[in-house]
Amino acid sequence: MPDDVAAEGALGGRRRRATVSAANHARRRGGRSRPSGALASLAGGSPPATAAVAVIKVPVKQRSPWFYRSIAGLGGVSLFALLFSGACSSSSEAPHDGSSDTSTRSDGGSDMASRRDATAADASSKDGSPKDASSTDGSPNDALRKDGAATDAPPSDCQTGPSGEATELRCSGLYSDWATKTVASGVRQYDPGLHLWSDGANKTRWIYLPPGTKINTADMNEWMFPPGTKVWKEFVVGGVRLETRLIWKRPSGAWYFTVYRWSADGASSTTELTAGELEADGNSYEIPTQSACYDCHGGRLDAVLGFEAVALSTSQASGVTMATLTADNLLTAPPASPLKIPGDATAAAALGYLHMNCGVSCHNRDVGMAGYTNVLMRLDDTTLSSVTTTDTWTTGMSVNANFPVVGLTNPKDFAPCNAAGSSAYYRMNHRDGVDGAPNGTQMPPKITHEVDTDGVAIIAAWLNGLSQCSAGATTP
């Protein structure tokens, strides 16, 4: 699910906004993008889908169920079109193919099964984390809320849906007192320190772990959560609450994802919204469909994105952190030593930004949908000894890019001393349909219609400031 920055008014002209039409949204939701015109001709024709499957060789550990379904659904789309459309740009509709990963529900939503058995025992500043819930934009989530001690039982008039989910946020377990928005006891607020860009939304996050349970951290890169875990994330745009997202690990071990849309006043009521909403703020902000959640959360073995080892170990993390989880004995296997992003402040900022915005959900060694590209940006715990041992460096620095950048010959995924010659930088700095960018250009590929100019600047500063660069290298 798409994390970040201060209120709309405070950002002013610092962000490049895509003018989003209903047609553009429909096109983005309709499936993988296909290159057209001159770009399509570069593909050398459209081989049948079977040829594409034969060409793409993915190490077993990187083969995601989402990857297989995406390939199977390509039809006559060329391999080049797959690469052009980029990581994570599959259809935003959850696949309902009868596999063990999802179970179709009567209300049109679906549940995602954990890919491992969970044990009962998840504006930028110079640190690489865009401004988030700590921003003082006057929104209702500026101050850390204390855990409430009021009665935590849901109101007597609460109703549930087909999967047992609360149909209103007030009944979901987040609040013990709806009128005062008092957070329930046992629900703890956190800020992961590294943030996913969410078109300037200011966010607040909470997590609930059932009493007596632990997070299984045997694999430090892929935490497994106990059944009953709930994670909420509230989005404020322009000082107004628009949505709160919930992911809930049901007793069966399957994850349920949903969105609660706030009333116009951002306070009095919410309703479960599964169909998404375009231009929810009257501008370009998009609330995703329920099924679109799987496009990103499917890149984790156990669904939870931002509540993870590296981010919670940063000095910018607050509330629930790696240190508090360890102290409270909530991890089955705490790290033997602190996890620290390598490099100086500039490098650590860039690596942290790419980790959270690209690596955790898509570009990773496990089930990320973009694993097939072999451009990996997740900061795995065994790769943190230096900048040059990270997957970001070893799989992307000076590596020829699969994505064609207009006006450049032989672009690199990351070009040392030349951000403008880097495919990753180019795609982050564009939005589909804006300034002539073809559909399938932008990164992240969906549920964002504005460029994170601060995040782009972090990447440029890193690439143009590498030790081998001449003094003449400048930020484009």
C-alpha positions as CSV (number, residue, x, y, z in Angstrom):
1,M,0.0,0.0,0.0
2,P,1.1,3.1,-0.9
3,D,4.0,6.6,2.5
4,D,4.6,10.6,2.7
5,V,5.4,14.3,3.0
6,A,3.7,17.3,4.6
7,A,0.4,19.0,3.8
8,E,-0.6,20.1,0.4
9,G,-0.4,23.8,1.0
10,A,3.1,23.6,2.5
11,L,4.5,21.8,-0.5
12,G,3.5,24.5,-3.0
13,G,5.4,24.1,-6.2
14,R,7.9,21.6,-4.9
15,R,6.1,18.7,-6.5
16,R,5.3,18.0,-10.1
17,R,1.7,17.0,-10.4
18,A,0.1,14.8,-13.0
19,T,-3.3,16.0,-14.2
20,V,-5.2,12.8,-13.7
21,S,-8.2,12.0,-15.8
22,A,-10.5,9.1,-15.3
23,A,-9.3,7.7,-18.6
24,N,-5.7,7.8,-17.4
25,H,-6.6,6.0,-14.2
26,A,-8.5,3.4,-16.1
27,R,-5.6,2.9,-18.3
28,R,-3.2,2.5,-15.4
29,R,-5.5,0.0,-13.7
30,G,-6.1,-2.0,-16.9
31,G,-2.9,-4.1,-16.8
32,R,0.7,-4.0,-17.9
33,S,1.5,-1.0,-20.1
34,R,2.5,-1.7,-23.7
35,P,4.9,0.5,-25.6
36,S,3.5,2.1,-28.7
37,G,4.9,3.8,-31.8
38,A,8.6,4.1,-32.1
39,L,9.2,2.6,-28.7
40,A,7.2,-0.5,-29.6
41,S,9.3,-1.0,-32.7
42,L,12.4,-1.4,-30.5
43,A,10.9,-4.6,-29.2
44,G,11.4,-6.2,-32.6
45,G,7.9,-7.6,-32.8
46,S,5.6,-9.3,-30.3
47,P,6.6,-12.9,-29.7
48,P,3.9,-15.2,-28.2
49,A,3.6,-15.4,-24.4
50,T,5.3,-18.8,-24.4
51,A,8.4,-17.2,-25.8
52,A,8.4,-14.6,-23.1
53,V,8.2,-17.3,-20.5
54,A,11.0,-19.2,-22.0
55,V,13.3,-16.2,-22.1
56,I,12.8,-14.9,-18.6
57,K,14.9,-17.1,-16.3
58,V,14.3,-16.3,-12.6
59,P,16.2,-18.0,-9.7
60,V,13.8,-20.1,-7.8
61,K,13.9,-17.9,-4.7
62,Q,12.9,-14.9,-6.8
63,R,9.9,-16.5,-8.5
64,S,6.9,-14.9,-7.0
65,P,3.4,-16.4,-7.5
66,W,2.5,-12.9,-8.7
67,F,5.2,-13.1,-11.3
68,Y,3.9,-16.4,-12.8
69,R,0.4,-15.0,-13.0
70,S,1.6,-11.8,-14.6
71,I,3.5,-13.8,-17.3
72,A,0.5,-16.1,-17.9
73,G,-1.8,-13.1,-18.4
74,L,0.4,-11.3,-20.9
75,G,-1.1,-13.0,-24.0
76,G,0.7,-11.6,-27.0
77,V,2.6,-8.9,-25.2
78,S,6.3,-8.9,-26.0
79,L,9.1,-9.5,-23.5
80,F,10.2,-6.0,-24.2
81,A,6.8,-4.7,-23.2
82,L,7.1,-6.5,-20.0
83,L,10.5,-4.9,-19.3
84,F,9.3,-1.5,-20.5
85,S,6.3,-1.5,-18.3
86,G,8.7,-2.0,-15.4
87,A,8.6,-3.4,-11.9
88,C,5.3,-3.9,-10.2
89,S,3.3,-2.6,-13.1
90,S,0.9,-5.6,-13.3
91,S,-2.8,-5.1,-13.3
92,S,-3.9,-3.5,-10.0
93,E,-6.7,-6.1,-9.8
94,A,-5.8,-9.0,-7.6
95,P,-5.5,-12.3,-9.5
96,H,-8.3,-14.7,-8.6
97,D,-7.1,-17.8,-10.3
98,G,-7.9,-20.3,-7.6
99,S,-4.3,-20.6,-6.4
100,S,-3.4,-21.0,-2.8
101,D,-2.2,-17.4,-2.5
102,T,-5.6,-15.8,-2.6
103,S,-9.2,-16.8,-1.7
104,T,-11.9,-15.0,-3.5
105,R,-14.6,-13.5,-1.3
106,S,-18.2,-12.9,-2.1
107,D,-17.8,-9.2,-1.8
108,G,-15.3,-9.0,-4.6
109,G,-12.3,-8.6,-2.3
110,S,-9.8,-11.4,-1.5
111,D,-7.6,-12.6,1.2
112,M,-3.9,-13.2,0.8
113,A,-2.3,-16.3,2.5
114,S,1.0,-16.0,4.2
115,R,3.7,-17.6,2.2
116,R,5.3,-19.1,5.2
117,D,3.8,-20.5,8.3
118,A,3.7,-17.8,10.9
119,T,4.9,-18.7,14.4
120,A,2.7,-17.5,17.3
121,A,5.8,-16.8,19.2
122,D,6.0,-5.9,10.7
123,A,10.7,15.5,2.2
124,S,12.9,14.3,2.6
125,S,15.5,15.1,5.0
126,K,19.2,14.4,4.7
127,D,18.6,11.1,6.4
128,G,16.7,9.9,3.4
129,S,13.3,9.8,5.0
130,P,10.7,12.2,3.4
131,K,8.8,14.3,5.9
132,D,6.0,12.3,7.3
133,A,3.7,12.2,10.4
134,S,6.1,14.3,12.3
135,S,5.2,17.3,10.0
136,T,3.4,20.1,11.7
137,D,0.7,20.9,9.1
138,G,-2.1,21.2,11.6
139,S,-3.4,17.8,10.8
140,P,-5.0,15.7,13.6
141,N,-2.0,13.3,13.7
142,D,0.9,15.6,14.5
143,A,1.3,14.5,18.2
144,L,2.0,11.0,19.2
145,R,-1.1,9.6,20.6
146,K,-1.0,7.7,23.9
147,D,-2.3,4.2,24.1
148,G,-5.8,4.5,25.6
149,A,-6.8,2.6,28.7
150,A,-10.6,2.8,28.0
151,T,-12.7,-0.2,27.3
152,D,-11.5,-1.8,24.1
153,A,-14.5,-3.9,23.2
154,P,-16.1,-2.7,20.0
155,P,-19.4,-0.7,20.2
156,S,-22.5,-2.9,20.4
157,D,-23.9,-1.7,17.1
158,C,-20.8,-2.8,15.0
159,Q,-21.4,-4.9,12.0
160,T,-19.0,-7.2,10.1
161,G,-18.5,-8.1,6.5
162,P,-18.1,-11.6,4.8
163,S,-14.5,-12.1,6.1
164,G,-15.4,-11.0,9.6
165,E,-13.9,-7.5,9.0
166,A,-15.4,-4.4,10.6
167,T,-17.3,-2.4,8.1
168,E,-16.5,0.8,9.9
169,L,-13.1,2.0,11.2
170,R,-14.6,2.7,14.7
171,C,-15.2,-1.0,15.0
172,S,-11.8,-2.2,13.8
173,G,-10.1,-2.2,17.1
174,L,-8.0,1.0,16.5
175,Y,-10.0,3.2,18.9
176,S,-11.3,2.6,22.3
177,D,-13.3,5.8,22.2
178,W,-14.5,6.9,18.8
179,A,-15.7,10.4,19.8
180,T,-12.3,11.4,21.2
181,K,-10.3,9.1,18.8
182,T,-8.6,7.6,21.8
183,V,-6.4,4.7,20.6
184,A,-7.1,1.4,22.2
185,S,-4.8,-0.2,24.7
186,G,-2.4,-2.6,23.1
187,V,-2.4,-0.6,19.9
188,R,1.0,1.1,19.5
189,Q,1.9,4.0,17.2
190,Y,5.2,3.8,15.2
191,D,7.1,5.7,12.6
192,P,9.5,3.4,10.6
193,G,12.0,6.2,9.9
194,L,12.1,5.3,6.2
195,H,9.0,6.3,4.2
196,L,7.2,5.3,1.1
197,W,6.2,8.3,-1.1
198,S,2.4,8.7,-1.2
199,D,1.9,11.9,-3.2
200,G,2.4,14.2,-0.2
201,A,0.1,12.5,2.2
202,N,1.0,12.9,5.9
203,K,0.7,9.5,7.6
204,T,0.3,8.0,11.0
205,R,0.7,4.2,11.7
206,W,-0.3,1.8,14.4
207,I,0.3,-1.9,15.0
208,Y,-1.4,-4.4,17.3
209,L,0.1,-7.7,18.2
210,P,-2.0,-10.2,20.2
211,P,-0.9,-10.6,23.8
212,G,1.6,-13.4,24.4
213,T,2.7,-13.5,20.7
214,K,6.0,-12.7,19.0
215,I,7.1,-11.8,15.5
216,N,9.0,-14.6,14.0
217,T,12.3,-13.0,12.9
218,A,14.3,-16.1,12.1
219,D,14.7,-14.5,8.6
220,M,15.5,-10.9,9.5
221,N,14.6,-9.8,6.0
222,E,11.1,-11.4,6.0
223,W,9.3,-11.2,9.3
224,M,6.4,-13.5,10.0
225,F,3.5,-12.1,12.1
226,P,1.2,-14.0,14.4
227,P,-2.5,-14.4,13.5
228,G,-4.5,-11.5,14.9
229,T,-1.9,-8.9,13.9
230,K,-3.4,-5.6,12.7
231,V,-1.6,-2.7,11.1
232,W,-3.4,0.6,10.4
233,K,-2.2,3.6,8.4
234,E,-4.0,7.0,8.3
235,F,-3.6,9.4,5.4
236,V,-4.0,13.1,5.7
237,V,-3.9,15.3,2.6
238,G,-4.2,19.1,2.8
239,G,-4.8,18.8,6.5
240,V,-7.9,16.6,6.0
241,R,-8.1,12.9,6.9
242,L,-9.1,11.0,3.7
243,E,-8.5,7.3,4.4
244,T,-7.2,4.8,6.9
245,R,-6.0,1.5,5.6
246,L,-6.0,-1.8,7.6
247,I,-4.3,-5.0,7.0
248,W,-5.4,-7.8,9.4
249,K,-3.9,-11.3,9.7
250,R,-7.0,-13.5,10.2
251,P,-7.0,-16.6,12.4
252,S,-6.5,-18.7,9.3
253,G,-3.3,-17.0,8.6
254,A,-4.6,-15.2,5.5
255,W,-4.3,-11.4,5.3
256,Y,-7.3,-9.2,4.8
257,F,-6.8,-5.7,3.3
258,T,-9.2,-2.9,3.3
259,V,-9.6,0.9,3.2
260,Y,-11.9,3.1,5.3
261,R,-12.9,6.3,3.7
262,W,-13.4,9.2,6.1
263,S,-16.4,11.6,5.9
264,A,-15.9,15.0,4.4
265,D,-15.2,16.5,7.8
266,G,-12.4,13.9,8.4
267,A,-13.8,13.1,11.8
268,S,-17.4,12.0,12.2
269,S,-17.6,8.7,10.3
270,T,-16.0,6.2,8.0
271,T,-17.2,3.5,5.6
272,E,-15.3,0.6,4.1
273,L,-14.3,1.4,0.6
274,T,-13.2,-1.5,-1.7
275,A,-13.7,0.2,-5.1
276,G,-11.1,2.9,-4.6
277,E,-11.6,6.6,-5.4
278,L,-10.0,8.8,-8.1
279,E,-9.1,12.4,-7.2
280,A,-10.2,11.8,-3.6
281,D,-8.9,15.2,-2.5
282,G,-10.5,17.0,-5.4
283,N,-7.1,17.0,-7.1
284,S,-4.8,14.0,-8.0
285,Y,-4.7,11.9,-4.8
286,E,-5.9,8.4,-5.4
287,I,-7.3,5.9,-2.9
288,P,-6.5,2.5,-4.2
289,T,-8.9,-0.3,-4.8
290,Q,-8.9,-3.1,-2.3
291,S,-7.4,-5.5,-4.8
292,A,-4.6,-3.1,-5.7
293,C,-3.1,-3.7,-2.2
294,Y,-1.8,-7.0,-3.4
295,D,0.4,-5.5,-6.1
296,C,2.8,-4.2,-3.4
297,H,2.0,-6.3,-0.3
298,G,2.4,-9.5,-2.4
299,G,6.1,-8.6,-2.6
300,R,6.5,-9.7,1.0
301,L,6.3,-13.3,2.3
302,D,4.0,-12.1,5.1
303,A,2.4,-9.0,3.6
304,V,3.6,-6.2,6.0
305,L,5.8,-3.6,4.3
306,G,7.1,-0.7,6.4
307,F,7.2,-2.5,9.7
308,E,10.5,-4.2,9.0
309,A,14.0,-4.6,10.3
310,V,16.1,-2.0,8.5
311,A,13.6,0.9,8.8
312,L,12.8,0.2,12.5
313,S,16.6,0.2,13.2
314,T,17.2,3.7,11.9
315,S,17.7,6.6,14.3
316,Q,14.7,8.3,12.7
317,A,12.3,5.5,13.8
318,S,10.0,6.3,16.7
319,G,7.3,4.7,18.8
320,V,7.7,1.0,18.2
321,T,11.3,0.5,17.0
322,M,13.8,-2.4,16.8
323,A,15.1,-1.4,20.2
324,T,11.6,-1.4,21.9
325,L,10.7,-4.7,20.2
326,T,13.9,-6.3,21.5
327,A,13.4,-4.8,25.0
328,D,9.8,-6.0,25.1
329,N,10.8,-9.5,24.0
330,L,8.5,-9.4,21.0
331,L,11.0,-10.9,18.5
332,T,11.9,-14.6,18.3
333,A,15.4,-13.8,17.2
334,P,16.6,-10.2,17.8
335,P,19.5,-9.1,15.6
336,A,22.9,-10.0,17.1
337,S,24.2,-6.5,16.3
338,P,22.5,-3.2,15.2
339,L,21.4,-3.0,11.6
340,K,22.9,0.2,10.1
341,I,22.6,1.5,6.6
342,P,26.2,1.8,5.3
343,G,27.9,4.9,3.9
344,D,28.0,8.6,4.7
345,A,24.8,10.6,5.2
346,T,24.2,11.1,1.5
347,A,24.7,7.4,0.6
348,A,22.6,6.2,3.5
349,A,19.8,8.6,2.6
350,A,19.7,7.3,-1.0
351,L,20.0,3.6,-0.1
352,G,17.3,4.0,2.6
353,Y,15.0,5.7,0.2
354,L,15.4,3.1,-2.5
355,H,15.0,0.3,0.1
356,M,11.6,1.5,1.2
357,N,10.3,2.8,-2.1
358,C,11.6,0.1,-4.4
359,G,13.2,-2.8,-2.6
360,V,10.8,-3.8,0.2
361,S,7.8,-4.4,-2.0
362,C,9.2,-5.2,-5.5
363,H,12.9,-5.2,-6.2
364,N,14.0,-8.0,-3.8
365,R,15.5,-11.5,-3.7
366,D,12.3,-13.1,-2.4
367,V,8.8,-12.7,-3.9
368,G,9.0,-9.1,-5.1
369,M,7.3,-8.8,-8.5
370,A,10.4,-7.0,-9.9
371,G,12.8,-9.7,-8.8
372,Y,12.9,-10.9,-12.4
373,T,14.7,-7.7,-13.4
374,N,17.7,-8.6,-11.2
375,V,17.8,-5.0,-10.2
376,L,17.5,-5.4,-6.5
377,M,17.2,-2.6,-4.0
378,R,16.2,-4.1,-0.7
379,L,18.8,-3.7,2.1
380,D,19.2,-7.3,3.3
381,D,20.9,-7.8,6.6
382,T,23.8,-9.7,5.2
383,T,24.7,-7.0,2.7
384,L,25.2,-4.0,5.0
385,S,28.9,-4.1,5.5
386,S,29.5,-1.4,3.0
387,V,27.7,0.6,0.2
388,T,29.4,-1.6,-2.4
389,T,28.1,-4.8,-0.9
390,T,24.4,-3.8,-1.0
391,D,22.2,-5.3,-3.7
392,T,21.5,-1.8,-4.9
393,W,25.2,-1.3,-5.8
394,T,26.0,-4.8,-7.0
395,T,22.9,-5.2,-9.3
396,G,22.4,-1.7,-10.4
397,M,25.5,0.5,-10.3
398,S,26.9,0.9,-13.9
399,V,24.6,-2.0,-15.1
400,N,23.0,-1.5,-18.5
401,A,19.4,-0.6,-18.1
402,N,16.6,-2.6,-19.6
403,F,14.4,0.5,-19.8
404,P,15.1,2.8,-22.8
405,V,15.6,6.4,-21.8
406,V,14.6,8.9,-24.5
407,G,17.7,10.8,-25.7
408,L,20.2,8.5,-24.1
409,T,22.2,5.7,-25.6
410,N,23.2,2.8,-23.3
411,P,21.7,4.2,-20.1
412,K,22.6,2.5,-16.8
413,D,20.3,1.6,-14.0
414,F,22.5,3.9,-11.8
415,A,25.2,5.8,-13.6
416,P,28.0,7.0,-11.4
417,C,28.5,10.8,-11.5
418,N,25.6,11.1,-14.0
419,A,22.1,11.0,-12.4
420,A,20.6,12.2,-15.7
421,G,22.0,9.1,-17.4
422,S,20.4,6.8,-14.9
423,S,17.2,4.9,-15.8
424,A,16.1,4.7,-12.2
425,Y,16.5,8.5,-11.7
426,Y,14.7,9.2,-15.0
427,R,11.7,7.0,-14.1
428,M,11.4,8.4,-10.6
429,N,11.4,11.9,-12.1
430,H,8.5,11.3,-14.5
431,R,4.8,10.5,-14.3
432,D,3.0,8.7,-17.1
433,G,1.2,11.1,-19.4
434,V,3.1,14.2,-18.1
435,D,5.6,16.0,-20.3
436,G,5.3,13.4,-23.0
437,A,6.2,10.4,-20.7
438,P,4.7,7.2,-22.2
439,N,2.5,5.0,-20.1
440,G,4.8,2.6,-18.2
441,T,7.5,5.1,-17.6
442,Q,7.0,6.1,-14.0
443,M,8.4,4.6,-10.8
444,P,6.7,3.7,-8.5
445,P,4.4,2.4,-11.2
446,K,1.0,3.0,-9.6
447,I,-1.1,4.9,-7.0
448,T,1.1,7.9,-7.4
449,H,0.6,10.8,-9.7
450,E,3.1,13.3,-8.4
451,V,6.9,13.2,-8.6
452,D,8.7,13.2,-5.2
453,T,11.1,15.9,-6.0
454,D,12.8,15.7,-2.7
455,G,13.3,11.9,-3.1
456,V,14.6,12.5,-6.7
457,A,17.1,15.0,-5.3
458,I,18.4,12.5,-2.8
459,I,19.2,10.0,-5.5
460,A,20.9,12.7,-7.7
461,A,23.0,13.9,-4.8
462,W,24.3,10.4,-4.2
463,L,25.1,9.6,-7.8
464,N,26.6,12.9,-8.6
465,G,28.6,13.0,-5.4
466,L,30.3,9.6,-5.5
467,S,33.9,9.6,-4.6
468,Q,35.0,9.0,-8.1
469,C,33.1,12.0,-9.5
470,S,34.9,15.1,-10.7
471,A,34.2,18.4,-8.9
472,G,32.2,19.4,-12.0
473,A,29.4,16.9,-11.5
474,T,26.2,18.8,-10.9
475,T,22.6,17.9,-10.0
476,P,20.5,18.0,-13.1
